[in-house]
C-alpha cells in the first residue's frame, strides 16, 4: 500500500517523505520553508496530467518539444477552504497534431489521471490549450 511519512520540523514546517524515499519540505503557515499542502494539491494535479499527456503523445508519435501545465484554483472562503474551481492551462510546443493533443488531454482527464479523477468528484475543473 502506498504511504508517506510527515515529520514535524518546527512551527508549521514539516518534512514529507514519500514511499520512494523523496523528501519535500512543507510549510502550512508562512510558506517560507516550502509550499503549503493546498499548493501541493495543484502541483499534484498538474504533474499527474503532464505525465499522462506526455505518455500519450509519445505513443501517438507526436513531436512534442515542450509542455507546461499551469494550474490555478479558487478556494471556499470558509473552513475547510477546499478548492471550488480549478483551471488547467496546457502550453504545448512542437509540430503536433492539435486533434491528437486534445484527445490525449481528454483521455488524461476522463480516465487516466488519478489525481484529476479524485478532484473531479468535488471540484469544477476546466482547461484550455495553447500552442506555443
N, CA, C and O atoms as CSV, one atom per row, in Angstrom:
chain,resi,resn,atom,element,x,y,z
A,1,UNK,N,N,0.840,-1.172,0.000
A,1,UNK,CA,C,0.000,0.000,0.000
A,1,UNK,C,C,0.890,1.243,0.000
A,1,UNK,O,O,1.794,1.342,0.830
A,2,UNK,N,N,0.657,2.200,-0.915
A,2,UNK,CA,C,1.446,3.434,-0.924
A,2,UNK,C,C,1.327,4.165,0.411
A,2,UNK,O,O,0.299,4.104,1.086
A,3,UNK,N,N,2.404,4.857,0.772
A,3,UNK,CA,C,2.380,5.577,2.035
A,3,UNK,C,C,3.339,6.763,1.990
A,3,UNK,O,O,4.211,6.853,1.125
A,4,UNK,N,N,3.150,7.664,2.942
A,4,UNK,CA,C,4.042,8.805,3.134
A,4,UNK,C,C,4.167,9.042,4.627
A,4,UNK,O,O,3.273,8.697,5.400
A,5,UNK,N,N,5.274,9.628,5.021
A,5,UNK,CA,C,5.500,9.967,6.415
A,5,UNK,C,C,5.734,11.466,6.511
A,5,UNK,O,O,6.567,12.022,5.794
A,6,UNK,N,N,4.999,12.108,7.396
A,6,UNK,CA,C,5.134,13.551,7.600
A,6,UNK,C,C,5.691,13.771,9.006
A,6,UNK,O,O,5.107,13.330,9.996
A,7,UNK,N,N,6.838,14.467,9.076
A,7,UNK,CA,C,7.532,14.676,10.340
A,7,UNK,C,C,7.623,16.165,10.653
A,7,UNK,O,O,8.033,16.963,9.810
A,8,UNK,N,N,7.237,16.529,11.867
A,8,UNK,CA,C,7.284,17.922,12.299
A,8,UNK,C,C,8.729,18.394,12.404
A,8,UNK,O,O,9.569,17.709,12.989
A,9,UNK,N,N,9.021,19.567,11.835
A,9,UNK,CA,C,10.350,20.162,11.908
A,9,UNK,C,C,10.339,21.278,12.938
A,9,UNK,O,O,11.083,21.236,13.917
A,10,UNK,N,N,9.492,22.278,12.716
A,10,UNK,CA,C,9.360,23.408,13.645
A,10,UNK,C,C,8.170,24.243,13.204
A,10,UNK,O,O,7.896,24.353,12.009
A,11,UNK,N,N,7.468,24.827,14.148
A,11,UNK,CA,C,6.331,25.683,13.806
A,11,UNK,C,C,5.331,24.942,12.940
A,11,UNK,O,O,4.794,23.908,13.338
A,12,UNK,N,N,5.088,25.477,11.758
A,12,UNK,CA,C,4.175,24.817,10.809
A,12,UNK,C,C,4.943,24.197,9.650
A,12,UNK,O,O,4.395,24.021,8.562
A,13,UNK,N,N,6.196,23.870,9.876
A,13,UNK,CA,C,7.058,23.283,8.853
A,13,UNK,C,C,7.227,21.780,9.105
A,13,UNK,O,O,7.408,21.340,10.241
A,14,UNK,N,N,7.163,21.010,8.019
A,14,UNK,CA,C,7.236,19.557,8.094
A,14,UNK,C,C,8.089,19.020,6.956
A,14,UNK,O,O,8.258,19.680,5.931
A,15,UNK,N,N,8.615,17.841,7.137
A,15,UNK,CA,C,9.221,17.071,6.054
A,15,UNK,C,C,8.252,15.958,5.714
A,15,UNK,O,O,7.824,15.207,6.590
A,16,UNK,N,N,7.909,15.853,4.446
A,16,UNK,CA,C,7.063,14.761,3.981
A,16,UNK,C,C,7.947,13.845,3.147
A,16,UNK,O,O,8.552,14.279,2.167
A,17,UNK,N,N,8.018,12.586,3.536
A,17,UNK,CA,C,8.834,11.615,2.815
A,17,UNK,C,C,7.913,10.613,2.146
A,17,UNK,O,O,7.077,9.980,2.792
A,18,UNK,N,N,8.083,10.483,0.848
A,18,UNK,CA,C,7.232,9.585,0.065
A,18,UNK,C,C,7.729,8.148,0.164
A,18,UNK,O,O,8.823,7.877,0.658
A,19,UNK,N,N,6.910,7.261,-0.311
A,19,UNK,CA,C,7.257,5.842,-0.325
A,19,UNK,C,C,8.561,5.596,-1.080
A,19,UNK,O,O,9.326,4.698,-0.728
A,20,UNK,N,N,8.812,6.396,-2.119
A,20,UNK,CA,C,10.027,6.226,-2.913
A,20,UNK,C,C,11.262,6.810,-2.231
A,20,UNK,O,O,12.372,6.687,-2.749
A,21,UNK,N,N,11.076,7.448,-1.070
A,21,UNK,CA,C,12.210,7.963,-0.317
A,21,UNK,C,C,12.535,9.422,-0.558
A,21,UNK,O,O,13.504,9.929,0.008
A,22,UNK,N,N,11.761,10.114,-1.376
A,22,UNK,CA,C,11.997,11.530,-1.641
A,22,UNK,C,C,11.341,12.378,-0.561
A,22,UNK,O,O,10.247,12.070,-0.087
A,23,UNK,N,N,12.028,13.449,-0.180
A,23,UNK,CA,C,11.527,14.320,0.881
A,23,UNK,C,C,11.214,15.704,0.336
A,23,UNK,O,O,11.968,16.264,-0.458
A,24,UNK,N,N,10.085,16.242,0.781
A,24,UNK,CA,C,9.648,17.589,0.419
A,24,UNK,C,C,9.454,18.366,1.711
A,24,UNK,O,O,8.885,17.846,2.671
A,25,UNK,N,N,9.915,19.591,1.740
A,25,UNK,CA,C,9.667,20.455,2.890
A,25,UNK,C,C,8.343,21.158,2.653
A,25,UNK,O,O,8.146,21.767,1.601
A,26,UNK,N,N,7.443,21.084,3.602
A,26,UNK,CA,C,6.115,21.677,3.502
A,26,UNK,C,C,5.957,22.677,4.639
A,26,UNK,O,O,6.350,22.413,5.775
A,27,UNK,N,N,5.375,23.830,4.317
A,27,UNK,CA,C,5.115,24.846,5.326
A,27,UNK,C,C,3.645,25.238,5.253
A,27,UNK,O,O,3.218,25.907,4.312
A,28,UNK,N,N,2.890,24.825,6.235
A,28,UNK,CA,C,1.460,25.098,6.254
A,28,UNK,C,C,1.097,26.475,6.744
A,28,UNK,O,O,-0.079,26.836,6.723
A,29,UNK,N,N,2.052,27.253,7.180
A,29,UNK,CA,C,1.775,28.593,7.703
A,29,UNK,C,C,2.248,29.675,6.764
A,29,UNK,O,O,1.515,30.089,5.866
A,30,UNK,N,N,3.468,30.137,6.964
A,30,UNK,CA,C,4.011,31.259,6.190
A,30,UNK,C,C,4.430,30.870,4.784
A,30,UNK,O,O,4.551,31.734,3.916
A,31,UNK,N,N,4.651,29.608,4.551
A,31,UNK,CA,C,5.133,29.072,3.276
A,31,UNK,C,C,6.543,29.548,2.934
A,31,UNK,O,O,6.952,29.508,1.774
A,32,UNK,N,N,7.285,29.999,3.951
A,32,UNK,CA,C,8.665,30.421,3.736
A,32,UNK,C,C,9.592,29.216,3.574
A,32,UNK,O,O,10.592,29.298,2.862
A,33,UNK,N,N,9.270,28.109,4.224
A,33,UNK,CA,C,10.145,26.937,4.192
A,33,UNK,C,C,9.787,25.964,3.072
A,33,UNK,O,O,10.538,25.027,2.802
A,34,UNK,N,N,8.654,26.179,2.424
A,34,UNK,CA,C,8.227,25.274,1.366
A,34,UNK,C,C,6.778,25.520,1.012
A,34,UNK,O,O,6.115,26.341,1.645
A,35,UNK,N,N,6.279,24.822,0.012
A,35,UNK,CA,C,4.882,25.012,-0.377
A,35,UNK,C,C,3.940,24.508,0.711
A,35,UNK,O,O,4.297,23.656,1.524
A,36,UNK,N,N,2.739,25.053,0.704
A,36,UNK,CA,C,1.707,24.592,1.614
A,36,UNK,C,C,1.001,23.378,1.045
A,36,UNK,O,O,1.118,23.102,-0.149
A,37,UNK,N,N,0.274,22.649,1.871
A,37,UNK,CA,C,-0.421,21.443,1.417
A,37,UNK,C,C,-1.371,21.671,0.235
A,37,UNK,O,O,-1.418,20.853,-0.683
A,38,UNK,N,N,-2.123,22.772,0.251
A,38,UNK,CA,C,-3.065,23.003,-0.842
A,38,UNK,C,C,-2.353,23.392,-2.135
A,38,UNK,O,O,-2.866,23.142,-3.226
A,39,UNK,N,N,-1.175,24.002,-2.020
A,39,UNK,CA,C,-0.360,24.264,-3.211
A,39,UNK,C,C,0.085,22.942,-3.831
A,39,UNK,O,O,0.149,22.805,-5.053
A,40,UNK,N,N,0.388,21.983,-2.980
A,40,UNK,CA,C,0.823,20.673,-3.469
A,40,UNK,C,C,-0.297,19.922,-4.167
A,40,UNK,O,O,-0.040,19.105,-5.052
A,41,UNK,N,N,-1.544,20.191,-3.776
A,41,UNK,CA,C,-2.676,19.575,-4.470
A,41,UNK,C,C,-2.676,20.028,-5.932
A,41,UNK,O,O,-2.840,19.211,-6.838
A,42,UNK,N,N,-2.490,21.330,-6.158
A,42,UNK,CA,C,-2.435,21.842,-7.530
A,42,UNK,C,C,-1.234,21.273,-8.280
A,42,UNK,O,O,-1.344,20.915,-9.453
A,43,UNK,N,N,-0.096,21.190,-7.609
A,43,UNK,CA,C,1.103,20.628,-8.247
A,43,UNK,C,C,0.900,19.151,-8.580
A,43,UNK,O,O,1.353,18.680,-9.624
A,44,UNK,N,N,0.226,18.429,-7.701
A,44,UNK,CA,C,-0.039,17.010,-7.969
A,44,UNK,C,C,-0.939,16.858,-9.184
A,44,UNK,O,O,-0.710,15.981,-10.018
A,45,UNK,N,N,-1.956,17.697,-9.295
A,45,UNK,CA,C,-2.844,17.637,-10.453
A,45,UNK,C,C,-2.087,17.981,-11.728
A,45,UNK,O,O,-2.213,17.286,-12.736
A,46,UNK,N,N,-1.308,19.043,-11.685
A,46,UNK,CA,C,-0.557,19.440,-12.870
A,46,UNK,C,C,0.454,18.406,-13.310
A,46,UNK,O,O,0.585,18.135,-14.504
A,47,UNK,N,N,1.173,17.823,-12.365
A,47,UNK,CA,C,2.194,16.836,-12.728
A,47,UNK,C,C,1.561,15.533,-13.186
A,47,UNK,O,O,2.066,14.904,-14.116
A,48,UNK,N,N,0.469,15.111,-12.559
A,48,UNK,CA,C,-0.222,13.894,-12.992
A,48,UNK,C,C,-0.732,14.062,-14.428
A,48,UNK,O,O,-0.572,13.173,-15.264
A,49,UNK,N,N,-1.345,15.215,-14.698
A,49,UNK,CA,C,-1.846,15.483,-16.043
A,49,UNK,C,C,-0.709,15.539,-17.055
A,49,UNK,O,O,-0.816,14.973,-18.143
A,50,UNK,N,N,0.383,16.221,-16.701
A,50,UNK,CA,C,1.506,16.376,-17.629
A,50,UNK,C,C,2.132,15.033,-17.979
A,50,UNK,O,O,2.389,14.750,-19.149
A,51,UNK,N,N,2.374,14.216,-16.978
A,51,UNK,CA,C,2.982,12.902,-17.225
A,51,UNK,C,C,2.116,12.082,-18.167
A,51,UNK,O,O,2.617,11.468,-19.109
A,52,UNK,N,N,0.823,12.076,-17.909
A,52,UNK,CA,C,-0.084,11.259,-18.720
A,52,UNK,C,C,-0.183,11.786,-20.143
A,52,UNK,O,O,-0.171,11.003,-21.092
A,53,UNK,N,N,-0.280,13.102,-20.305
A,53,UNK,CA,C,-0.347,13.682,-21.649
A,53,UNK,C,C,0.921,13.359,-22.435
A,53,UNK,O,O,0.845,12.969,-23.600
A,54,UNK,N,N,2.082,13.520,-21.807
A,54,UNK,CA,C,3.345,13.216,-22.488
A,54,UNK,C,C,3.388,11.744,-22.908
A,54,UNK,O,O,3.783,11.432,-24.031
A,55,UNK,N,N,2.989,10.852,-22.022
A,55,UNK,CA,C,2.985,9.422,-22.363
A,55,UNK,C,C,2.099,9.142,-23.570
A,55,UNK,O,O,2.492,8.395,-24.466
A,56,UNK,N,N,0.902,9.736,-23.601
A,56,UNK,CA,C,0.009,9.520,-24.739
A,56,UNK,C,C,0.589,10.097,-26.028
A,56,UNK,O,O,0.533,9.450,-27.074
A,57,UNK,N,N,1.141,11.300,-25.963
A,57,UNK,CA,C,1.688,11.908,-27.171
A,57,UNK,C,C,2.896,11.146,-27.686
A,57,UNK,O,O,3.102,11.067,-28.898
A,58,UNK,N,N,3.701,10.583,-26.792
A,58,UNK,CA,C,4.816,9.746,-27.235
A,58,UNK,C,C,4.297,8.506,-27.953
A,58,UNK,O,O,4.825,8.128,-28.998
A,59,UNK,N,N,3.264,7.870,-27.398
A,59,UNK,CA,C,2.672,6.684,-28.050
A,59,UNK,C,C,2.077,7.042,-29.404
A,59,UNK,O,O,2.077,6.218,-30.318
A,60,UNK,N,N,1.569,8.268,-29.540
A,60,UNK,CA,C,0.994,8.736,-30.803
A,60,UNK,C,C,2.061,9.254,-31.759
A,60,UNK,O,O,1.750,9.715,-32.858
A,61,UNK,N,N,3.324,9.176,-31.334
A,61,UNK,CA,C,4.459,9.647,-32.122
A,61,UNK,C,C,4.336,11.122,-32.518
A,61,UNK,O,O,4.613,11.511,-33.653
A,62,UNK,N,N,3.919,11.909,-31.558
A,62,UNK,CA,C,3.798,13.339,-31.789
A,62,UNK,C,C,5.097,14.031,-31.371
A,62,UNK,O,O,5.625,13.750,-30.295
A,63,UNK,N,N,5.622,14.942,-32.222
A,63,UNK,CA,C,6.910,15.600,-31.946
A,63,UNK,C,C,6.775,16.737,-30.925
A,63,UNK,O,O,6.985,17.905,-31.252
A,64,UNK,N,N,6.432,16.387,-29.717
A,64,UNK,CA,C,6.302,17.360,-28.637
A,64,UNK,C,C,7.675,17.899,-28.271
A,64,UNK,O,O,8.601,17.126,-28.026
A,65,UNK,N,N,7.812,19.223,-28.233
A,65,UNK,CA,C,9.094,19.819,-27.837
A,65,UNK,C,C,9.018,20.456,-26.455
A,65,UNK,O,O,10.043,20.644,-25.799
A,66,UNK,N,N,7.813,20.787,-26.013
A,66,UNK,CA,C,7.660,21.345,-24.668
A,66,UNK,C,C,6.227,21.174,-24.194
A,66,UNK,O,O,5.288,21.134,-24.988
A,67,UNK,N,N,6.086,21.075,-22.891
A,67,UNK,CA,C,4.763,21.052,-22.270
A,67,UNK,C,C,4.878,21.735,-20.920
A,67,UNK,O,O,5.698,21.359,-20.083
A,68,UNK,N,N,4.057,22.725,-20.726
A,68,UNK,CA,C,3.961,23.390,-19.430
A,68,UNK,C,C,2.496,23.324,-19.025
A,68,UNK,O,O,1.606,23.601,-19.829
A,69,UNK,N,N,2.258,22.962,-17.793
A,69,UNK,CA,C,0.893,22.857,-17.284
A,69,UNK,C,C,0.770,23.819,-16.111
A,69,UNK,O,O,1.409,23.639,-15.074
A,70,UNK,N,N,-0.054,24.836,-16.286
A,70,UNK,CA,C,-0.303,25.805,-15.229
A,70,UNK,C,C,-1.650,25.469,-14.592
A,70,UNK,O,O,-2.647,25.297,-15.293
A,71,UNK,N,N,-1.677,25.376,-13.283
A,71,UNK,CA,C,-2.900,25.012,-12.576
A,71,UNK,C,C,-3.213,26.105,-11.561
A,71,UNK,O,O,-2.369,26.458,-10.737
A,72,UNK,N,N,-4.425,26.633,-11.625
A,72,UNK,CA,C,-4.850,27.645,-10.664
A,72,UNK,C,C,-6.194,27.233,-10.087
A,72,UNK,O,O,-6.981,26.543,-10.736
A,73,UNK,N,N,-6.439,27.658,-8.877
A,73,UNK,CA,C,-7.687,27.270,-8.242
A,73,UNK,C,C,-8.246,28.351,-7.348
A,73,UNK,O,O,-7.512,29.187,-6.820
A,74,UNK,N,N,-9.563,28.323,-7.186
A,74,UNK,CA,C,-10.241,29.194,-6.241
A,74,UNK,C,C,-10.716,28.345,-5.080
A,74,UNK,O,O,-11.197,27.226,-5.262
A,75,UNK,N,N,-10.574,28.892,-3.884
A,75,UNK,CA,C,-10.934,28.150,-2.679
A,75,UNK,C,C,-12.148,28.778,-2.004
A,75,UNK,O,O,-12.412,29.972,-2.148
A,76,UNK,N,N,-12.872,27.957,-1.274
A,76,UNK,CA,C,-14.001,28.443,-0.491
A,76,UNK,C,C,-13.503,29.430,0.546
A,76,UNK,O,O,-12.359,29.342,0.991
A,77,UNK,N,N,-14.352,30.366,0.934
A,77,UNK,CA,C,-13.949,31.385,1.894
A,77,UNK,C,C,-13.975,30.885,3.336
A,77,UNK,O,O,-13.323,31.464,4.204
A,78,UNK,N,N,-14.719,29.822,3.593
A,78,UNK,CA,C,-14.821,29.312,4.961
A,78,UNK,C,C,-14.151,27.941,5.057
A,78,UNK,O,O,-14.018,27.218,4.069
A,79,UNK,N,N,-13.737,27.610,6.275
A,79,UNK,CA,C,-13.068,26.330,6.526
A,79,UNK,C,C,-13.990,25.183,6.138
A,79,UNK,O,O,-15.190,25.222,6.411
A,80,UNK,N,N,-13.436,24.182,5.512
A,80,UNK,CA,C,-12.025,23.848,5.359
A,80,UNK,C,C,-11.355,24.452,4.119
A,80,UNK,O,O,-10.269,24.013,3.740
A,81,UNK,N,N,-11.964,25.428,3.493
A,81,UNK,CA,C,-11.379,26.161,2.363
A,81,UNK,C,C,-10.892,25.240,1.233
A,81,UNK,O,O,-9.765,25.353,0.752
A,82,UNK,N,N,-11.768,24.342,0.840
A,82,UNK,CA,C,-11.468,23.423,-0.257
A,82,UNK,C,C,-11.462,24.183,-1.581
A,82,UNK,O,O,-11.988,25.292,-1.671
A,83,UNK,N,N,-10.873,23.586,-2.591
A,83,UNK,CA,C,-10.953,24.173,-3.926
A,83,UNK,C,C,-12.382,24.010,-4.438
A,83,UNK,O,O,-12.971,22.933,-4.350
A,84,UNK,N,N,-12.922,25.098,-4.972
A,84,UNK,CA,C,-14.259,25.053,-5.564
A,84,UNK,C,C,-14.164,25.007,-7.086
A,84,UNK,O,O,-15.003,24.393,-7.746
A,85,UNK,N,N,-13.155,25.649,-7.634
A,85,UNK,CA,C,-12.890,25.581,-9.069
A,85,UNK,C,C,-11.387,25.476,-9.291
A,85,UNK,O,O,-10.583,26.020,-8.534
A,86,UNK,N,N,-11.040,24.764,-10.345
A,86,UNK,CA,C,-9.632,24.641,-10.754
A,86,UNK,C,C,-9.586,24.790,-12.265
A,86,UNK,O,O,-10.421,24.243,-12.986
A,87,UNK,N,N,-8.595,25.542,-12.733
A,87,UNK,CA,C,-8.392,25.688,-14.179
A,87,UNK,C,C,-6.992,25.196,-14.535
A,87,UNK,O,O,-6.007,25.555,-13.890
A,88,UNK,N,N,-6.929,24.374,-15.565
A,88,UNK,CA,C,-5.652,23.848,-16.060
A,88,UNK,C,C,-5.378,24.484,-17.419
A,88,UNK,O,O,-6.227,24.465,-18.310
A,89,UNK,N,N,-4.192,25.041,-17.563
A,89,UNK,CA,C,-3.777,25.653,-18.832
A,89,UNK,C,C,-2.608,24.850,-19.370
A,89,UNK,O,O,-1.532,24.822,-18.772
A,90,UNK,N,N,-2.827,24.194,-20.507
A,90,UNK,CA,C,-1.789,23.404,-21.157
A,90,UNK,C,C,-1.109,24.278,-22.208
A,90,UNK,O,O,-1.775,24.796,-23.105
A,91,UNK,N,N,0.212,24.445,-22.106
A,91,UNK,CA,C,1.004,25.169,-23.095
A,91,UNK,C,C,1.843,24.123,-23.825
A,91,UNK,O,O,2.781,23.558,-23.261
A,92,UNK,N,N,1.496,23.876,-25.076
A,92,UNK,CA,C,2.050,22.761,-25.837
A,92,UNK,C,C,2.948,23.285,-26.950
A,92,UNK,O,O,2.534,24.135,-27.738
A,93,UNK,N,N,4.179,22.778,-27.015
A,93,UNK,CA,C,5.107,23.169,-28.054
A,93,UNK,C,C,5.457,22.003,-28.965
A,93,UNK,O,O,5.525,20.853,-28.529
A,94,UNK,N,N,5.673,22.308,-30.205
A,94,UNK,CA,C,6.068,21.289,-31.177
A,94,UNK,C,C,5.105,21.251,-32.345
A,94,UNK,O,O,4.015,21.820,-32.298
A,95,UNK,N,N,5.528,20.572,-33.384
A,95,UNK,CA,C,4.698,20.433,-34.587
A,95,UNK,C,C,3.747,19.251,-34.378
A,95,UNK,O,O,3.839,18.230,-35.060
A,96,UNK,N,N,2.840,19.415,-33.427
A,96,UNK,CA,C,1.934,18.343,-33.035
A,96,UNK,C,C,0.571,18.524,-33.693
A,96,UNK,O,O,0.167,19.637,-34.029
A,97,UNK,N,N,-0.119,17.420,-33.868
A,97,UNK,CA,C,-1.481,17.449,-34.382
A,97,UNK,C,C,-2.405,17.881,-33.246
A,97,UNK,O,O,-2.478,17.211,-32.216
A,98,UNK,N,N,-3.107,18.993,-33.429
A,98,UNK,CA,C,-3.943,19.529,-32.356
A,98,UNK,C,C,-5.051,18.561,-31.940
A,98,UNK,O,O,-5.404,18.488,-30.763
A,99,UNK,N,N,-5.589,17.833,-32.887
A,99,UNK,CA,C,-6.615,16.846,-32.564
A,99,UNK,C,C,-6.081,15.750,-31.653
A,99,UNK,O,O,-6.775,15.294,-30.744
A,100,UNK,N,N,-4.851,15.332,-31.901
A,100,UNK,CA,C,-4.239,14.298,-31.047
A,100,UNK,C,C,-3.924,14.837,-29.657
A,100,UNK,O,O,-4.061,14.123,-28.663
A,101,UNK,N,N,-3.504,16.092,-29.590
A,101,UNK,CA,C,-3.250,16.702,-28.285
A,101,UNK,C,C,-4.546,16.764,-27.488
A,101,UNK,O,O,-4.579,16.400,-26.313
A,102,UNK,N,N,-5.601,17.222,-28.127
A,102,UNK,CA,C,-6.900,17.297,-27.450
A,102,UNK,C,C,-7.359,15.915,-27.009
A,102,UNK,O,O,-7.901,15.757,-25.915
A,103,UNK,N,N,-7.145,14.922,-27.853
A,103,UNK,CA,C,-7.521,13.545,-27.498
A,103,UNK,C,C,-6.712,13.055,-26.290
A,103,UNK,O,O,-7.262,12.431,-25.383
A,104,UNK,N,N,-5.413,13.339,-26.282
A,104,UNK,CA,C,-4.562,12.929,-25.159
A,104,UNK,C,C,-5.016,13.592,-23.861
A,104,UNK,O,O,-5.050,12.952,-22.810
A,105,UNK,N,N,-5.361,14.867,-23.937
A,105,UNK,CA,C,-5.817,15.586,-22.742
A,105,UNK,C,C,-7.166,15.045,-22.285
A,105,UNK,O,O,-7.385,14.868,-21.087
A,106,UNK,N,N,-8.062,14.783,-23.214
A,106,UNK,CA,C,-9.366,14.228,-22.838
A,106,UNK,C,C,-9.230,12.858,-22.190
A,106,UNK,O,O,-9.913,12.569,-21.207
A,107,UNK,N,N,-8.359,12.012,-22.726
A,107,UNK,CA,C,-8.118,10.704,-22.101
A,107,UNK,C,C,-7.533,10.865,-20.705
A,107,UNK,O,O,-7.917,10.168,-19.766
A,108,UNK,N,N,-6.597,11.797,-20.592
A,108,UNK,CA,C,-5.964,12.069,-19.298
A,108,UNK,C,C,-7.012,12.459,-18.269
A,108,UNK,O,O,-7.041,11.926,-17.160
A,109,UNK,N,N,-7.871,13.393,-18.650
A,109,UNK,CA,C,-8.844,13.930,-17.704
A,109,UNK,C,C,-10.034,13.007,-17.470
A,109,UNK,O,O,-10.621,13.020,-16.388
A,110,UNK,N,N,-10.392,12.219,-18.452
A,110,UNK,CA,C,-11.583,11.379,-18.288
A,110,UNK,C,C,-11.285,10.023,-17.663
A,110,UNK,O,O,-12.181,9.384,-17.112
A,111,UNK,N,N,-10.022,9.577,-17.745
A,111,UNK,CA,C,-9.771,8.211,-17.303
A,111,UNK,C,C,-8.443,7.945,-16.611
A,111,UNK,O,O,-8.403,7.167,-15.658
A,112,UNK,N,N,-7.360,8.562,-17.054
A,112,UNK,CA,C,-6.043,8.081,-16.653
A,112,UNK,C,C,-5.317,8.862,-15.567
A,112,UNK,O,O,-4.415,8.314,-14.933
A,113,UNK,N,N,-5.671,10.112,-15.331
A,113,UNK,CA,C,-5.007,10.877,-14.264
A,113,UNK,C,C,-5.788,10.668,-12.974
A,113,UNK,O,O,-6.900,11.176,-12.824
A,114,UNK,N,N,-5.207,9.923,-12.050
A,114,UNK,CA,C,-5.904,9.591,-10.806
A,114,UNK,C,C,-6.169,10.822,-9.943
A,114,UNK,O,O,-7.193,10.886,-9.263
A,115,UNK,N,N,-5.274,11.786,-9.960
A,115,UNK,CA,C,-5.481,12.998,-9.169
A,115,UNK,C,C,-6.683,13.766,-9.728
A,115,UNK,O,O,-7.519,14.257,-8.969
A,116,UNK,N,N,-6.763,13.867,-11.050
A,116,UNK,CA,C,-7.906,14.532,-11.690
A,116,UNK,C,C,-9.196,13.829,-11.303
A,116,UNK,O,O,-10.176,14.481,-10.942
A,117,UNK,N,N,-9.203,12.515,-11.375
A,117,UNK,CA,C,-10.419,11.752,-11.053
A,117,UNK,C,C,-10.867,11.981,-9.619
A,117,UNK,O,O,-12.063,12.107,-9.358
A,118,UNK,N,N,-9.925,12.036,-8.689
A,118,UNK,CA,C,-10.291,12.290,-7.283
A,118,UNK,C,C,-10.889,13.680,-7.109
A,118,UNK,O,O,-11.914,13.841,-6.448
A,119,UNK,N,N,-10.256,14.673,-7.695
A,119,UNK,CA,C,-10.722,16.045,-7.529
A,119,UNK,C,C,-12.001,16.329,-8.299
A,119,UNK,O,O,-12.841,17.107,-7.846
A,120,UNK,N,N,-12.153,15.707,-9.452
A,120,UNK,CA,C,-13.301,15.969,-10.317
A,120,UNK,C,C,-14.631,15.642,-9.639
A,120,UNK,O,O,-15.668,16.198,-10.001
A,121,UNK,N,N,-14.600,14.755,-8.672
A,121,UNK,CA,C,-15.826,14.377,-7.973
A,121,UNK,C,C,-16.381,15.531,-7.131
A,121,UNK,O,O,-17.573,15.552,-6.824
A,122,UNK,N,N,-15.520,16.498,-6.752
A,122,UNK,CA,C,-15.993,17.558,-5.868
A,122,UNK,C,C,-15.619,18.972,-6.314
A,122,UNK,O,O,-16.004,19.943,-5.663
A,123,UNK,N,N,-14.877,19.100,-7.411
A,123,UNK,CA,C,-14.399,20.404,-7.850
A,123,UNK,C,C,-14.762,20.600,-9.325
A,123,UNK,O,O,-14.686,19.663,-10.120
A,124,UNK,N,N,-15.154,21.814,-9.678
A,124,UNK,CA,C,-15.415,22.155,-11.076
A,124,UNK,C,C,-14.064,22.420,-11.741
A,124,UNK,O,O,-13.410,23.421,-11.449
A,125,UNK,N,N,-13.650,21.520,-12.637
A,125,UNK,CA,C,-12.335,21.635,-13.284
A,125,UNK,C,C,-12.533,21.950,-14.765
A,125,UNK,O,O,-13.338,21.313,-15.445
A,126,UNK,N,N,-11.795,22.931,-15.247
A,126,UNK,CA,C,-11.825,23.290,-16.666
A,126,UNK,C,C,-10.395,23.322,-17.196
A,126,UNK,O,O,-9.432,23.289,-16.430
A,127,UNK,N,N,-10.275,23.387,-18.537
A,127,UNK,CA,C,-8.935,23.514,-19.108
A,127,UNK,C,C,-8.957,24.298,-20.401
A,127,UNK,O,O,-9.989,24.412,-21.063
A,128,UNK,N,N,-7.814,24.831,-20.746
A,128,UNK,CA,C,-7.584,25.437,-22.052
A,128,UNK,C,C,-6.271,24.901,-22.579
A,128,UNK,O,O,-5.420,24.445,-21.816
A,129,UNK,N,N,-6.114,24.960,-23.895
A,129,UNK,CA,C,-4.892,24.512,-24.548
A,129,UNK,C,C,-4.372,25.667,-25.394
A,129,UNK,O,O,-5.120,26.283,-26.153
A,130,UNK,N,N,-3.089,25.949,-25.254
A,130,UNK,CA,C,-2.443,26.954,-26.089
A,130,UNK,C,C,-1.235,26.307,-26.753
A,130,UNK,O,O,-0.492,25.556,-26.120
A,131,UNK,N,N,-1.048,26.604,-28.023
A,131,UNK,CA,C,0.068,26.043,-28.772
A,131,UNK,C,C,1.123,27.138,-28.920
A,131,UNK,O,O,0.849,28.226,-29.425
A,132,UNK,N,N,2.336,26.819,-28.466
A,132,UNK,CA,C,3.408,27.814,-28.455
A,132,UNK,C,C,4.529,27.397,-29.381
A,132,UNK,O,O,5.524,28.111,-29.506
